[in-house]
Amino acid sequence: MPAFVNPDECTGCESCIEACPTEAISMTGDGVAKVDPDTCTDCEACLEACPTEAISMAD
């Protein structure tokens, strides 16, 4: 299951982007992180990097 970003919790700090080894995360025009499910390898590096716990694994 790919990672999922809760847009209400994301502050746009980009820590997840720096942590992602596959570059599966980008920022939307709203300043919220977005995960590309086709590129995400479920490594959970972004979960550990997110200071607001805005990222979880999708069901």
C-alpha angles and dihedrals in degrees: 000000000000123000118268127208120217101219092204091060100038114102095187094244091143094222089130092054091055091047098048110100093196098046089238094144127078136163123256123222087262092062094253125128118248127195121217102221092202092058099036113103096191093244091143093220089131092054090058093044097050110098093196097045089237092145126077136161112268119239 
